[in-house]
Amino acid sequence: MSKLYIVPTPIGNLEDITFRALSVLKEVDYILAEDTRTSGKLLKHFDITTPMQSHHMHNEHKTVDILIKRMQGGETFALISDAGTPAISDPGFLLTRACIQNNIAVECLPGATAFVPALVNSGLPNDKFVFEGFLPVKKGRQTRLKLLAKESRTMIFYESPHKLLKTLSHFAEYFGEDRLVSVSRELTKLYEETKRGSVQEVLSYYTEKPAKGEIVIIVEGKK
């Protein structure tokens, strides 16, 4: 029976993959990978020989229809991203939606997602929160920040290390220098770090010690 499996992969520590994820990756006909070179290292580590093909943000619009026809023909696929759960700020939504529209079964396995440990580890309220992912780079950024300045729920952002200072500066400008934030980087990896404090305190810290690695920013909502 044709099916699409959404399979989370480790965000750093390879031991975080589940037994079920490994079973699915070994049993499906094909694995759709965001970057076959990156995923190739993961598959080699766990001795998985399932054929791979690329499925990323630059080709997913072109390949969805072809993949749907293949699944209608009985093939099974596992979709993985470079790290974490596919479709969370990664490719995956378009294919998932197309499968649902074509009555093809979709099954999403539980597993690694960077923002969950960052949120829980922040010490900020996590009973209600809003996931923003990456802020707009240019167009719409100011408008989005003005809107979020009124948000009362805890906010979650992804950011690259070379844009961290700019984003924290914007938070100070639009949310206020005293707004509490928590910056987690390199989660589950050797140099994992979480820095908590006011926007100004955390900005000063990373001005002196430039950040490296993948970053999740948790921001206190407006009181």
C-alpha positions as YAML, in Angstrom:
chain: A
units: angstrom
residues:
- id: 1
  name: MET
  ca: [0.00, 0.00, 0.00]
- id: 2
  name: SER
  ca: [1.37, 3.41, -0.97]
- id: 3
  name: LYS
  ca: [2.19, 5.77, 1.86]
- id: 4
  name: LEU
  ca: [4.29, 8.79, 2.71]
- id: 5
  name: TYR
  ca: [6.15, 8.64, 6.02]
- id: 6
  name: ILE
  ca: [7.37, 11.89, 7.57]
- id: 7
  name: VAL
  ca: [10.47, 10.87, 9.51]
- id: 8
  name: PRO
  ca: [12.28, 13.17, 11.97]
- id: 9
  name: THR
  ca: [16.06, 12.83, 12.10]
- id: 10
  name: PRO
  ca: [18.49, 13.94, 14.84]
- id: 11
  name: ILE
  ca: [19.30, 17.63, 15.15]
- id: 12
  name: GLY
  ca: [22.80, 16.75, 16.32]
- id: 13
  name: ASN
  ca: [23.20, 13.71, 18.52]
- id: 14
  name: LEU
  ca: [22.66, 10.59, 16.39]
- id: 15
  name: GLU
  ca: [21.41, 8.66, 19.43]
- id: 16
  name: ASP
  ca: [18.21, 10.74, 19.32]
- id: 17
  name: ILE
  ca: [16.80, 8.82, 16.34]
- id: 18
  name: THR
  ca: [14.04, 6.37, 17.25]
- id: 19
  name: PHE
  ca: [13.98, 2.62, 16.61]
- id: 20
  name: ARG
  ca: [10.77, 3.16, 14.63]
- id: 21
  name: ALA
  ca: [12.39, 5.78, 12.41]
- id: 22
  name: LEU
  ca: [15.23, 3.39, 11.59]
- id: 23
  name: SER
  ca: [12.74, 0.62, 10.75]
- id: 24
  name: VAL
  ca: [10.76, 2.87, 8.40]
- id: 25
  name: LEU
  ca: [13.89, 4.14, 6.64]
- id: 26
  name: LYS
  ca: [14.96, 0.54, 6.00]
- id: 27
  name: GLU
  ca: [11.56, -0.68, 4.82]
- id: 28
  name: VAL
  ca: [10.34, 2.03, 2.42]
- id: 29
  name: ASP
  ca: [11.08, 1.90, -1.31]
- id: 30
  name: TYR
  ca: [12.73, 5.33, -1.43]
- id: 31
  name: ILE
  ca: [13.92, 8.08, 0.89]
- id: 32
  name: LEU
  ca: [13.35, 11.72, -0.08]
- id: 33
  name: ALA
  ca: [16.19, 13.79, 1.39]
- id: 34
  name: GLU
  ca: [16.70, 17.54, 1.58]
- id: 35
  name: ASP
  ca: [20.43, 17.05, 0.94]
- id: 36
  name: THR
  ca: [21.49, 13.54, -0.06]
- id: 37
  name: ARG
  ca: [25.09, 14.21, 1.00]
- id: 38
  name: THR
  ca: [24.08, 15.18, 4.53]
- id: 39
  name: SER
  ca: [21.55, 12.37, 4.85]
- id: 40
  name: GLY
  ca: [23.99, 9.92, 3.31]
- id: 41
  name: LYS
  ca: [26.19, 10.21, 6.41]
- id: 42
  name: LEU
  ca: [23.22, 9.40, 8.65]
- id: 43
  name: LEU
  ca: [22.16, 6.40, 6.58]
- id: 44
  name: LYS
  ca: [25.71, 5.08, 6.39]
- id: 45
  name: HIS
  ca: [26.06, 5.35, 10.18]
- id: 46
  name: PHE
  ca: [23.00, 3.14, 10.68]
- id: 47
  name: ASP
  ca: [23.79, 0.84, 7.74]
- id: 48
  name: ILE
  ca: [20.67, 1.84, 5.77]
- id: 49
  name: THR
  ca: [20.91, 1.13, 2.04]
- id: 50
  name: THR
  ca: [17.49, 2.39, 0.88]
- id: 51
  name: PRO
  ca: [17.81, 4.44, -2.34]
- id: 52
  name: MET
  ca: [17.68, 8.22, -1.90]
- id: 53
  name: GLN
  ca: [16.63, 11.09, -4.10]
- id: 54
  name: SER
  ca: [16.68, 14.82, -3.44]
- id: 55
  name: HIS
  ca: [13.58, 16.73, -2.40]
- id: 56
  name: HIS
  ca: [14.29, 20.32, -1.38]
- id: 57
  name: MET
  ca: [12.84, 23.82, -1.56]
- id: 58
  name: HIS
  ca: [14.26, 24.43, -5.04]
- id: 59
  name: ASN
  ca: [12.73, 21.38, -6.73]
- id: 60
  name: GLU
  ca: [9.70, 20.38, -4.65]
- id: 61
  name: HIS
  ca: [7.24, 22.33, -6.84]
- id: 62
  name: LYS
  ca: [8.45, 20.39, -9.87]
- id: 63
  name: THR
  ca: [8.63, 16.93, -8.32]
- id: 64
  name: VAL
  ca: [5.38, 16.72, -6.31]
- id: 65
  name: ASP
  ca: [3.20, 15.54, -9.22]
- id: 66
  name: ILE
  ca: [5.73, 12.89, -10.24]
- id: 67
  name: LEU
  ca: [6.00, 11.59, -6.68]
- id: 68
  name: ILE
  ca: [2.21, 11.45, -6.32]
- id: 69
  name: LYS
  ca: [1.95, 9.30, -9.47]
- id: 70
  name: ARG
  ca: [4.65, 6.98, -8.16]
- id: 71
  name: MET
  ca: [2.86, 6.57, -4.85]
- id: 72
  name: GLN
  ca: [-0.40, 5.95, -6.66]
- id: 73
  name: GLY
  ca: [1.49, 3.17, -8.39]
- id: 74
  name: GLY
  ca: [2.23, 1.55, -5.05]
- id: 75
  name: GLU
  ca: [5.62, 2.92, -4.02]
- id: 76
  name: THR
  ca: [6.28, 4.00, -0.44]
- id: 77
  name: PHE
  ca: [8.44, 6.99, 0.50]
- id: 78
  name: ALA
  ca: [10.03, 8.39, 3.65]
- id: 79
  name: LEU
  ca: [10.59, 12.14, 3.72]
- id: 80
  name: ILE
  ca: [13.51, 13.43, 5.80]
- id: 81
  name: SER
  ca: [15.18, 16.82, 6.18]
- id: 82
  name: ASP
  ca: [18.78, 17.59, 7.06]
- id: 83
  name: ALA
  ca: [17.83, 17.65, 10.75]
- id: 84
  name: GLY
  ca: [14.65, 17.60, 12.80]
- id: 85
  name: THR
  ca: [11.08, 17.14, 11.63]
- id: 86
  name: PRO
  ca: [10.35, 17.82, 7.93]
- id: 87
  name: ALA
  ca: [7.99, 20.71, 7.09]
- id: 88
  name: ILE
  ca: [9.00, 22.67, 10.23]
- id: 89
  name: SER
  ca: [10.87, 25.49, 8.44]
- id: 90
  name: ASP
  ca: [11.92, 22.79, 5.95]
- id: 91
  name: PRO
  ca: [10.43, 21.25, 2.79]
- id: 92
  name: GLY
  ca: [7.53, 18.88, 3.28]
- id: 93
  name: PHE
  ca: [4.27, 20.80, 3.38]
- id: 94
  name: LEU
  ca: [3.61, 20.74, -0.38]
- id: 95
  name: LEU
  ca: [4.07, 16.98, -0.70]
- id: 96
  name: THR
  ca: [2.05, 16.25, 2.43]
- id: 97
  name: ARG
  ca: [-0.83, 18.39, 1.18]
- id: 98
  name: ALA
  ca: [-0.74, 16.76, -2.25]
- id: 99
  name: CYS
  ca: [-0.86, 13.29, -0.70]
- id: 100
  name: ILE
  ca: [-3.90, 14.21, 1.39]
- id: 101
  name: GLN
  ca: [-5.63, 15.71, -1.64]
- id: 102
  name: ASN
  ca: [-5.01, 12.48, -3.56]
- id: 103
  name: ASN
  ca: [-6.11, 10.15, -0.73]
- id: 104
  name: ILE
  ca: [-2.59, 8.81, -0.17]
- id: 105
  name: ALA
  ca: [-1.90, 7.85, 3.43]
- id: 106
  name: VAL
  ca: [0.45, 10.11, 5.37]
- id: 107
  name: GLU
  ca: [2.05, 9.07, 8.65]
- id: 108
  name: CYS
  ca: [4.24, 11.42, 10.68]
- id: 109
  name: LEU
  ca: [6.55, 9.82, 13.23]
- id: 110
  name: PRO
  ca: [7.34, 11.65, 16.50]
- id: 111
  name: GLY
  ca: [10.90, 12.74, 16.96]
- id: 112
  name: ALA
  ca: [13.46, 15.51, 17.10]
- id: 113
  name: THR
  ca: [12.39, 19.14, 16.64]
- id: 114
  name: ALA
  ca: [14.77, 21.89, 17.72]
- id: 115
  name: PHE
  ca: [12.25, 24.34, 19.16]
- id: 116
  name: VAL
  ca: [10.75, 21.96, 21.74]
- id: 117
  name: PRO
  ca: [13.84, 21.49, 23.94]
- id: 118
  name: ALA
  ca: [14.73, 25.17, 23.47]
- id: 119
  name: LEU
  ca: [11.26, 26.21, 24.65]
- id: 120
  name: VAL
  ca: [11.17, 23.89, 27.65]
- id: 121
  name: ASN
  ca: [14.75, 24.82, 28.60]
- id: 122
  name: SER
  ca: [14.08, 28.57, 28.40]
- id: 123
  name: GLY
  ca: [12.23, 28.88, 31.69]
- id: 124
  name: LEU
  ca: [9.62, 31.03, 29.93]
- id: 125
  name: PRO
  ca: [5.90, 30.11, 29.94]
- id: 126
  name: ASN
  ca: [5.25, 27.21, 27.56]
- id: 127
  name: ASP
  ca: [1.56, 26.53, 28.15]
- id: 128
  name: LYS
  ca: [0.80, 28.81, 25.21]
- id: 129
  name: PHE
  ca: [3.26, 29.77, 22.50]
- id: 130
  name: VAL
  ca: [3.52, 30.85, 18.86]
- id: 131
  name: PHE
  ca: [6.08, 29.46, 16.40]
- id: 132
  name: GLU
  ca: [7.36, 32.15, 14.01]
- id: 133
  name: GLY
  ca: [10.31, 30.31, 12.46]
- id: 134
  name: PHE
  ca: [12.56, 32.64, 10.45]
- id: 135
  name: LEU
  ca: [11.57, 36.31, 10.32]
- id: 136
  name: PRO
  ca: [11.35, 37.94, 6.87]
- id: 137
  name: VAL
  ca: [14.83, 39.05, 5.81]
- id: 138
  name: LYS
  ca: [13.78, 42.41, 4.35]
- id: 139
  name: LYS
  ca: [10.27, 42.90, 3.02]
- id: 140
  name: GLY
  ca: [7.66, 42.60, 5.74]
- id: 141
  name: ARG
  ca: [10.14, 42.33, 8.61]
- id: 142
  name: GLN
  ca: [9.24, 45.66, 10.22]
- id: 143
  name: THR
  ca: [5.53, 44.99, 9.84]
- id: 144
  name: ARG
  ca: [5.89, 41.56, 11.42]
- id: 145
  name: LEU
  ca: [7.89, 42.86, 14.37]
- id: 146
  name: LYS
  ca: [5.35, 45.63, 15.04]
- id: 147
  name: LEU
  ca: [2.58, 43.02, 15.12]
- id: 148
  name: LEU
  ca: [4.54, 40.64, 17.35]
- id: 149
  name: ALA
  ca: [5.29, 43.43, 19.83]
- id: 150
  name: LYS
  ca: [1.68, 43.01, 20.98]
- id: 151
  name: GLU
  ca: [1.83, 39.20, 21.21]
- id: 152
  name: SER
  ca: [1.19, 37.95, 24.76]
- id: 153
  name: ARG
  ca: [2.22, 34.33, 24.16]
- id: 154
  name: THR
  ca: [5.81, 33.11, 24.25]
- id: 155
  name: MET
  ca: [7.37, 33.41, 20.79]
- id: 156
  name: ILE
  ca: [9.75, 31.02, 19.04]
- id: 157
  name: PHE
  ca: [12.17, 32.04, 16.29]
- id: 158
  name: TYR
  ca: [14.86, 30.30, 14.26]
- id: 159
  name: GLU
  ca: [17.92, 32.31, 13.29]
- id: 160
  name: SER
  ca: [21.32, 31.90, 11.64]
- id: 161
  name: PRO
  ca: [24.43, 32.88, 13.65]
- id: 162
  name: HIS
  ca: [25.45, 35.74, 11.36]
- id: 163
  name: LYS
  ca: [22.02, 37.39, 11.75]
- id: 164
  name: LEU
  ca: [21.62, 36.86, 15.50]
- id: 165
  name: LEU
  ca: [22.88, 40.31, 16.58]
- id: 166
  name: LYS
  ca: [20.68, 42.07, 14.04]
- id: 167
  name: THR
  ca: [17.62, 40.15, 15.19]
- id: 168
  name: LEU
  ca: [18.32, 40.75, 18.89]
- id: 169
  name: SER
  ca: [18.79, 44.46, 18.12]
- id: 170
  name: HIS
  ca: [15.40, 44.51, 16.43]
- id: 171
  name: PHE
  ca: [13.85, 42.75, 19.43]
- id: 172
  name: ALA
  ca: [15.30, 45.46, 21.68]
- id: 173
  name: GLU
  ca: [13.87, 48.13, 19.40]
- id: 174
  name: TYR
  ca: [10.38, 46.69, 18.96]
- id: 175
  name: PHE
  ca: [9.87, 44.62, 22.14]
- id: 176
  name: GLY
  ca: [12.00, 46.62, 24.59]
- id: 177
  name: GLU
  ca: [15.47, 46.03, 26.03]
- id: 178
  name: ASP
  ca: [14.06, 44.43, 29.20]
- id: 179
  name: ARG
  ca: [12.03, 41.73, 27.44]
- id: 180
  name: LEU
  ca: [13.25, 38.29, 28.54]
- id: 181
  name: VAL
  ca: [14.78, 36.00, 25.92]
- id: 182
  name: SER
  ca: [16.53, 32.64, 25.81]
- id: 183
  name: VAL
  ca: [18.97, 31.78, 23.02]
- id: 184
  name: SER
  ca: [19.81, 28.10, 22.51]
- id: 185
  name: ARG
  ca: [22.43, 27.01, 20.02]
- id: 186
  name: GLU
  ca: [23.99, 23.72, 18.95]
- id: 187
  name: LEU
  ca: [21.23, 21.75, 20.70]
- id: 188
  name: THR
  ca: [22.19, 18.12, 21.51]
- id: 189
  name: LYS
  ca: [25.73, 18.75, 20.23]
- id: 190
  name: LEU
  ca: [29.06, 18.94, 22.04]
- id: 191
  name: TYR
  ca: [29.03, 22.73, 22.45]
- id: 192
  name: GLU
  ca: [25.34, 23.12, 23.30]
- id: 193
  name: GLU
  ca: [24.64, 26.43, 25.05]
- id: 194
  name: THR
  ca: [21.62, 28.32, 26.34]
- id: 195
  name: LYS
  ca: [21.92, 31.98, 27.31]
- id: 196
  name: ARG
  ca: [19.02, 33.56, 29.20]
- id: 197
  name: GLY
  ca: [18.35, 37.14, 30.26]
- id: 198
  name: SER
  ca: [16.97, 40.44, 28.99]
- id: 199
  name: VAL
  ca: [17.32, 41.23, 25.31]
- id: 200
  name: GLN
  ca: [20.04, 43.74, 26.12]
- id: 201
  name: GLU
  ca: [21.98, 41.30, 28.32]
- id: 202
  name: VAL
  ca: [21.91, 38.54, 25.73]
- id: 203
  name: LEU
  ca: [22.77, 41.00, 22.95]
- id: 204
  name: SER
  ca: [25.80, 42.21, 24.91]
- id: 205
  name: TYR
  ca: [26.90, 38.62, 25.56]
- id: 206
  name: TYR
  ca: [26.83, 37.61, 21.89]
- id: 207
  name: THR
  ca: [28.41, 40.89, 20.82]
- id: 208
  name: GLU
  ca: [31.47, 39.84, 22.82]
- id: 209
  name: LYS
  ca: [31.19, 36.14, 22.01]
- id: 210
  name: PRO
  ca: [29.92, 35.68, 18.41]
- id: 211
  name: ALA
  ca: [27.55, 32.72, 18.13]
- id: 212
  name: LYS
  ca: [28.11, 29.66, 15.99]
- id: 213
  name: GLY
  ca: [25.76, 26.87, 14.94]
- id: 214
  name: GLU
  ca: [22.00, 26.54, 14.61]
- id: 215
  name: ILE
  ca: [20.03, 28.93, 16.84]
- id: 216
  name: VAL
  ca: [16.58, 28.97, 18.44]
- id: 217
  name: ILE
  ca: [15.40, 32.15, 20.16]
- id: 218
  name: ILE
  ca: [12.59, 32.06, 22.73]
- id: 219
  name: VAL
  ca: [11.03, 35.45, 23.54]
- id: 220
  name: GLU
  ca: [8.76, 36.35, 26.43]
- id: 221
  name: GLY
  ca: [5.31, 37.56, 25.41]
- id: 222
  name: LYS
  ca: [4.06, 41.04, 26.27]
- id: 223
  name: LYS
  ca: [2.83, 41.25, 29.85]
...
